[in-house]
Amino acid sequence: MVNIISIISSLGIMAGTAALIIVLSVFNGMEKLITGSVNSFNPDLQISLKEGKSFSIDYALVKQVSELEEVVAVHEVVSDMVLLNYGDRQSLVRLKGVSVDYPDVLQLDSLLIDGNFTLQTNQIDYAVLGAGVAGVLQVNLNSSQMMKCYYPRRTKKHLINPTEAFNTRFLVPSGVFASYSHYDEEFLFCSLGFARSLMEYEGEVTSLEVKLVDKANVTRVKNKIAQFTGPNFQVKDQYEQEEMLFKTIKNEKLVVFLILSFILLMAAFNIVGTLGMLIIEKKEDVEVLKLLGASDKFIYRIFVMEGMFVSFVGGILGMFLGFIVCFIQQTFHLIKIGGGTGNYIINYYPVQMSGIDFLIVLLTVVIISYLASRLPSGKVTRLISAK
């Protein structure tokens, strides 16, 4: 009977451990997928004001940054929210004015799903829209219809005629991009000259974006640039540019880990029953050990080790089971998202196994099994001491 209960306890630990490994690996896969989508859009480093919207270009600073051996290019960027009007539809979007070579350096043309990444030709200003923006406005790239941009004037305010309080310019849609992130719902690219003209930012920018060589030490370059810019500026890497997004992902992962650990703790309490039955069954053997000179501490350790052994076996089997399930999903993509019929970035659940996750889960199993084993083991010690 005790053996059956031990097997059941071990299976409970195995199931909880496998669930922890699988869920954490899926979160890793999701994080990697989102990170890849976001980082393909964001620059390696972004220089902007800590307070304020725009600043005048300091070409001495640009030269200092450009001369760093890890830096490929430094781009001037003008970006702000504008109102777009296309036919009878309107949308509030973030217009981002960039230089002509900006898409090539950051390889943004790889995100195109329709049209081309043209920003200006023959004094005609073009726009490349996110897929979400294009969908809201129902943009037709084959049409001659233009988009009208509205932006509040920085100087002259016309309270009598509100329409004159805005600068207005026209853009021709030339392409649609999809980064499979929230940027698709809010971004529009245009030429730097168009953005400056619309927003009256002559000789000013809202940020400087820095492209680094592959495998550059981002932290070291970031610290170097921070020394150049001074206290009024901030230098952000790709993760800091999306700090809230990555914090949310990590917090969700932590919450799920705590919930599954609690379930694992509930499963570990089967050990209490197992050890209780074992204590009753081995009562006479315990008394014999006591007569032979075994100390209370020694007997206590025997039962604690027994409980931990049952949990440890379950934990090891659970990690192995979790590894097998994750490996199969990683290799064959058997479990689909939405049955594999939806319009997703990928149609299967991404999985990314991490050695740190396995170590954390193993430590969690050891700690939980130790705590669960102490309760009945301490009970038997008190019973022995009472005699």
C-alpha positions in Angstrom: 0.0 0.0 0.0 2.8 2.4 0.9 4.6 1.6 -2.4 1.4 2.5 -4.4 1.0 5.8 -2.5 4.7 6.6 -3.1 4.3 6.0 -6.8 1.2 8.2 -6.9 3.1 10.9 -5.0 6.0 10.7 -7.4 3.6 10.8 -10.5 2.0 14.0 -9.0 5.4 15.7 -8.7 6.3 14.5 -12.2 3.2 16.0 -13.7 3.7 19.3 -11.9 7.4 19.5 -12.9 6.7 18.7 -16.5 4.0 21.4 -16.6 6.5 23.9 -15.3 9.2 23.0 -17.9 6.7 23.1 -20.8 5.0 26.4 -19.8 8.3 28.2 -19.1 9.7 27.0 -22.4 6.6 28.2 -24.3 7.0 31.6 -22.6 10.7 31.6 -23.7 9.6 30.9 -27.2 7.0 33.7 -27.2 9.5 36.1 -25.7 12.1 35.2 -28.4 9.5 35.6 -31.1 8.3 39.0 -29.8 11.9 40.2 -29.2 12.8 39.3 -32.8 9.8 41.2 -34.2 10.4 44.3 -32.1 14.2 44.3 -32.5 14.0 44.2 -36.2 12.1 47.5 -36.1 14.0 49.3 -33.3 17.5 50.8 -33.7 20.4 49.3 -31.7 20.6 52.6 -29.7 18.5 55.7 -29.5 19.6 59.1 -28.3 16.8 61.4 -27.1 16.1 64.2 -24.6 15.2 63.2 -21.1 12.7 66.1 -21.0 11.3 67.8 -24.1 10.4 66.7 -27.6 13.0 68.0 -30.0 16.6 69.3 -30.0 18.9 71.1 -32.3 21.5 68.9 -34.1 24.9 68.9 -32.6 27.1 67.8 -35.5 30.1 67.5 -33.2 28.2 64.9 -31.2 27.2 63.1 -34.4 30.8 63.0 -35.5 32.0 61.7 -32.1 29.4 58.9 -32.2 30.0 58.1 -35.9 33.8 57.7 -35.3 33.3 54.9 -32.8 34.5 51.7 -34.3 31.4 49.7 -33.4 29.1 52.3 -35.1 27.9 51.7 -38.6 25.7 54.8 -39.0 24.0 57.6 -37.1 20.5 58.7 -38.4 18.6 61.8 -37.7 14.9 61.1 -37.0 11.9 63.4 -36.6 8.8 61.6 -35.2 5.5 62.6 -33.7 1.8 61.9 -33.8 -0.1 63.2 -36.8 -3.7 62.9 -38.1 -4.0 61.1 -41.4 -7.0 61.5 -43.8 -7.5 59.1 -46.7 -10.7 59.4 -48.5 -13.5 59.4 -45.9 -11.3 57.6 -43.3 -9.0 59.1 -40.6 -6.4 57.7 -38.2 -4.0 59.0 -35.6 -0.6 57.6 -36.4 3.1 58.1 -35.4 4.8 59.6 -38.4 8.5 58.9 -38.6 10.7 61.0 -40.9 14.0 59.3 -41.8 16.9 59.7 -44.3 16.8 58.0 -47.7 19.4 55.4 -46.7 17.8 54.6 -43.3 15.7 51.6 -44.7 18.8 50.0 -46.3 21.0 50.3 -43.2 18.3 48.9 -40.9 17.1 46.4 -43.6 13.5 47.6 -43.2 12.7 46.5 -46.7 12.7 42.9 -45.5 9.5 43.8 -43.6 7.6 44.9 -46.7 4.6 42.9 -47.7 3.3 45.1 -50.5 4.7 47.9 -52.7 8.2 49.2 -52.2 10.2 51.3 -49.6 10.3 54.5 -51.5 10.2 57.7 -49.5 10.9 60.4 -52.1 11.5 60.7 -55.8 11.3 63.7 -58.1 10.1 65.9 -55.3 7.2 63.7 -54.6 6.8 62.5 -51.0 5.9 58.9 -50.4 4.8 57.0 -47.2 5.3 53.4 -46.1 2.6 52.4 -43.7 2.2 49.7 -41.1 -0.2 46.9 -42.1 -2.6 47.9 -39.3 -2.7 51.6 -40.4 -3.2 50.5 -44.1 -6.1 48.3 -43.0 -7.8 51.0 -41.0 -7.5 53.5 -43.9 -8.2 50.9 -46.5 -5.2 52.1 -48.5 -5.0 51.1 -52.2 -1.4 51.3 -53.5 -2.6 51.2 -57.1 -4.8 54.3 -56.6 -3.7 57.8 -57.3 -5.4 59.0 -54.1 -3.2 60.8 -51.7 -3.1 60.9 -47.9 -3.5 64.3 -46.1 -1.5 64.9 -43.0 -2.4 67.3 -40.2 0.0 68.6 -37.6 -0.5 71.5 -35.1 1.5 74.7 -36.0 4.3 75.4 -33.6 4.0 79.2 -33.9 0.9 80.9 -35.3 -2.3 80.0 -33.6 -5.6 80.7 -35.4 -8.4 80.5 -32.8 -10.9 82.1 -35.1 -10.3 79.5 -37.9 -9.3 76.2 -36.3 -8.4 74.7 -39.7 -5.5 77.2 -40.1 -4.1 76.0 -36.8 -2.7 73.0 -38.5 0.0 72.4 -41.1 -1.2 70.2 -43.9 0.9 68.1 -46.4 0.2 65.3 -48.8 1.8 61.9 -49.1 1.5 59.2 -51.7 1.3 55.6 -50.3 4.1 53.5 -51.7 4.3 50.4 -49.5 3.0 48.5 -46.5 5.2 46.8 -43.9 4.5 44.1 -41.3 6.7 43.7 -38.3 4.0 41.6 -36.5 4.2 43.9 -33.5 2.2 46.9 -32.2 4.2 49.1 -34.6 2.0 47.9 -37.5 -1.0 49.6 -35.9 0.6 53.0 -35.4 3.6 53.8 -37.6 4.2 55.5 -40.9 7.6 56.2 -42.5 8.3 59.2 -44.7 11.3 61.3 -45.7 13.1 63.4 -43.1 12.5 66.5 -45.2 8.8 66.0 -45.3 8.6 65.4 -41.5 10.6 68.6 -40.8 8.4 70.6 -43.2 5.2 69.4 -41.6 6.3 69.8 -38.0 8.5 72.9 -38.5 11.6 71.2 -37.1 14.1 73.0 -39.3 17.6 71.9 -38.1 16.0 69.9 -35.2 15.4 66.2 -34.5 13.4 64.2 -32.0 16.1 61.5 -31.7 19.3 60.1 -33.2 19.3 56.4 -34.0 22.5 54.5 -34.0 23.2 51.3 -36.0 26.0 49.0 -34.6 28.1 46.3 -36.2 27.0 42.7 -35.6 28.0 41.3 -32.2 29.0 44.7 -30.8 29.0 45.1 -27.1 25.9 47.3 -26.8 26.3 48.1 -23.2 29.9 49.4 -23.7 29.0 51.5 -26.7 25.9 52.8 -24.9 28.1 54.0 -21.9 30.6 55.6 -24.3 27.8 57.6 -26.1 26.3 58.6 -22.7 29.6 60.3 -21.9 29.4 62.3 -25.1 25.8 63.4 -24.7 25.7 64.6 -21.1 23.0 64.6 -18.4 20.2 66.1 -20.5 20.1 63.1 -22.9 19.2 59.4 -22.5 20.7 56.6 -24.5 18.4 53.5 -24.8 19.1 50.1 -26.1 16.5 47.9 -27.8 15.1 46.5 -24.6 14.9 49.9 -22.9 13.0 51.3 -25.9 10.3 48.6 -25.2 10.8 48.4 -21.4 7.1 48.1 -20.6 6.6 45.3 -23.1 9.5 43.1 -21.8 8.6 43.8 -18.2 5.1 42.6 -18.9 6.4 39.4 -20.5 8.7 38.7 -17.6 6.0 39.5 -15.0 3.6 37.1 -16.7 6.2 34.4 -16.7 6.8 34.9 -13.0 3.1 34.8 -12.2 2.6 31.6 -14.1 5.7 30.1 -12.5 4.3 30.9 -9.0 0.9 29.5 -9.8 2.4 26.2 -11.1 4.8 26.1 -8.2 1.8 26.3 -5.9 0.2 23.4 -7.7 3.4 21.5 -7.4 3.3 22.3 -3.6 -0.2 20.8 -3.4 1.1 17.7 -5.2 4.0 17.4 -2.9 1.7 17.2 0.1 1.0 13.6 -1.0 4.4 13.0 0.5 2.9 13.8 3.9 0.5 10.9 3.5 3.2 8.6 2.1 5.5 9.3 5.0 2.6 9.0 7.5 1.8 5.5 6.2 5.5 4.6 6.2 5.9 5.7 9.8 3.0 3.5 10.9 4.3 0.6 8.9 7.9 1.0 10.1 7.0 1.8 13.7 8.6 -1.4 15.1 11.7 -1.0 12.9 12.1 2.5 14.3 11.9 1.2 17.8 14.6 -1.4 17.0 16.8 1.3 15.6 16.2 3.3 18.8 17.3 0.4 20.9 20.4 -0.1 18.8 21.4 3.4 19.7 20.1 5.4 16.8 19.5 9.1 17.7 16.3 10.9 17.1 18.1 13.2 14.6 19.3 10.1 12.6 15.8 8.6 12.4 14.4 12.1 11.4 17.0 12.3 8.6 16.0 8.8 7.3 12.3 9.8 6.8 13.2 13.3 5.4 15.5 11.6 2.8 12.8 9.1 2.0 10.3 11.9 1.3 12.9 13.8 -0.8 13.8 10.7 -2.7 10.2 10.2 -3.8 10.0 13.9 -4.9 13.4 13.9 -6.5 12.6 10.9 -8.7 9.3 12.5 -9.7 11.1 15.8 -10.4 13.7 14.1 -12.6 11.1 12.1 -14.5 9.0 15.3 -14.9 12.0 17.3 -16.3 12.7 14.5 -18.7 9.1 14.3 -19.8 9.0 18.1 -20.2 12.2 18.0 -22.3 10.7 15.3 -24.6 7.4 17.2 -25.1 9.3 20.5 -25.8 11.8 18.7 -28.1 8.9 17.2 -30.1 7.1 20.5 -30.4 10.3 22.3 -31.3 11.1 19.8 -34.0 7.7 18.8 -35.5 5.4 21.7 -34.5 2.6 19.4 -33.6 0.5 21.7 -31.4 -1.0 24.5 -33.6 -2.2 28.0 -32.6 -5.9 28.2 -33.2 -5.9 24.8 -34.9 -3.4 26.2 -37.5 -6.1 28.0 -39.4 -5.6 31.6 -38.1 -3.6 34.4 -39.6 -0.6 34.4 -37.2 3.1 35.1 -37.4 3.6 31.4 -37.0 0.9 28.8 -36.8 2.4 26.7 -34.0 3.4 27.4 -30.3 7.0 28.4 -30.2 9.2 26.6 -27.7 12.7 27.6 -26.4 14.2 25.5 -23.7 16.6 27.1 -21.2 19.1 25.4 -18.9 18.4 28.1 -16.2 14.7 27.1 -16.2 15.6 23.5 -15.7 17.9 24.4 -12.8 15.3 26.7 -11.2 12.6 24.0 -11.5 14.9 21.4 -9.9 15.7 23.7 -7.0 12.0 24.4 -6.6 11.2 20.7 -6.5 14.0 20.1 -3.9 12.8 22.9 -1.7 9.2 22.0 -1.8 9.9 18.3 -1.2 12.1 19.1 1.8 9.5 21.3 3.3 6.8 18.6 2.7 9.0 15.9 4.2 9.8 17.7 7.4 6.3 17.8 8.7 5.7 14.0 9.1 9.3 13.3 9.9 9.3 15.7 12.8 6.1 14.1 14.0 7.8 10.7 14.3 10.7 12.1 16.1 8.4 13.7 18.7 6.5 10.4 19.1 9.8 8.5 19.7 11.0 11.1 22.2 7.8 10.9 24.1 8.3 7.2 24.9 
